[in-house]
Amino acid sequence: MALLPILHYPDPRLHKVAKPVGVVDDRIRKLVADMAETMYEAPGIGLAATQVDVHRRVVVIDVSEEKNDLRILINPQLIAISDEQNTYEEGCLSVPGVYDEVERPAEVRVRALNLAGEQIEFDAEGLLAVCVQHEIDHLNGKVFVQHLSLLKQTRLKARLRKQERELVRA
């Protein structure tokens, strides 16, 4: 297993739409293992392949306190969403140090392939529902800050550019 470099917003590669996985093979299993190691080390609760510059529809998630409930979602899709909305404070490994409230459907039904290439379905609510939607957004080329107002997005981009310039000078 290997730690993978995580792309940081506003890197344009974060806006690429990921392609479906055709076959769950050893290459995909290695990617999943590396992504899981990277997510746990970061530390985070979810990671999409897009964030590590692999543009395939692969997600790893673990919202458990003990970090012992790894969920692997290959070609995930939302097949049902609730009308009820919830607001959660979200953060992202690709936007370190930035947290803001995002409104999303409170419950979702997810269909995906597992590591054996078998189709799975499950219902998610609470933090798991937020995480699944957040990671699927990544696969669709969308970063959580794009859910924020244009003013907040503009301020964030300016702050991140300033931080980048300061790092280059240091």
Residue pairs with C-beta under 8 A, 6 or more apart in sequence:
1 33
1 34
1 36
1 37
2 34
2 37
3 34
3 37
3 38
3 41
4 34
4 35
4 38
4 52
5 52
5 53
6 38
6 42
6 47
6 51
6 52
6 93
6 94
7 13
7 14
7 50
7 51
7 52
7 53
7 94
8 94
8 95
8 96
8 160
9 92
9 94
9 95
9 143
9 145
9 160
10 157
10 160
11 94
13 50
13 53
13 55
14 50
14 51
14 94
14 138
14 141
14 143
15 141
15 142
15 143
16 50
16 55
16 141
17 55
17 139
17 140
17 141
18 48
18 49
18 50
18 55
18 56
18 57
18 58
18 138
18 139
18 140
18 141
19 55
19 56
19 57
20 56
20 57
20 75
21 28
21 56
21 57
21 58
21 74
21 75
21 113
23 117
24 74
24 113
24 115
24 116
24 117
28 56
28 58
28 74
29 115
31 49
31 54
31 56
31 58
32 58
32 60
32 72
32 74
32 115
34 52
35 47
35 49
35 52
35 58
35 60
36 47
36 60
36 62
36 70
36 72
38 47
38 52
39 45
39 46
39 47
39 60
39 62
39 93
40 62
40 67
42 93
44 93
45 61
45 62
45 63
45 127
45 131
46 59
46 60
46 61
46 62
46 63
46 131
46 132
46 134
46 135
47 59
47 60
47 61
47 93
47 135
48 58
48 59
48 135
48 136
48 138
48 139
49 55
49 56
49 57
49 58
49 59
49 139
50 138
50 139
50 141
51 93
51 94
51 138
57 74
57 75
57 76
57 139
58 72
58 73
58 74
59 72
59 73
59 74
59 76
59 112
59 132
59 135
59 136
59 138
59 139
60 70
60 71
60 72
60 73
61 70
61 71
61 73
61 128
61 131
61 132
61 135
62 68
62 69
62 70
62 71
63 69
63 127
63 128
63 131
72 114
72 115
73 110
73 112
73 113
73 132
73 135
74 112
74 113
74 114
74 115
74 117
75 112
75 113
76 110
76 111
76 112
76 132
76 135
76 136
76 139
77 110
77 111
77 112
77 136
78 108
78 109
78 110
78 132
78 133
78 136
79 109
79 110
79 111
79 121
80 108
80 109
81 105
81 107
81 108
81 109
82 105
82 106
82 107
82 108
83 105
84 105
84 106
84 107
85 103
85 104
85 105
85 106
86 103
86 104
86 105
86 106
86 126
86 129
86 130
87 101
87 102
87 103
87 104
88 101
88 102
88 104
88 127
88 130
89 99
89 100
89 101
89 102
90 99
90 100
90 101
90 102
90 130
90 134
90 144
91 98
91 99
92 98
92 134
92 143
92 144
92 145
94 138
94 143
95 143
95 144
95 145
95 156
95 160
98 145
98 156
100 144
100 145
100 148
100 152
102 130
102 134
102 144
102 147
102 148
103 147
104 129
104 130
104 133
105 129
105 133
106 125
106 129
107 123
107 124
107 125
107 129
108 123
108 124
108 125
108 129
108 132
108 133
109 121
109 122
109 123
109 124
110 121
110 122
110 123
110 124
110 132
111 119
111 120
111 121
112 119
112 120
113 119
113 120
114 120
124 132
134 144
137 143
137 144
137 146
145 152
145 153
145 156
146 153
148 156
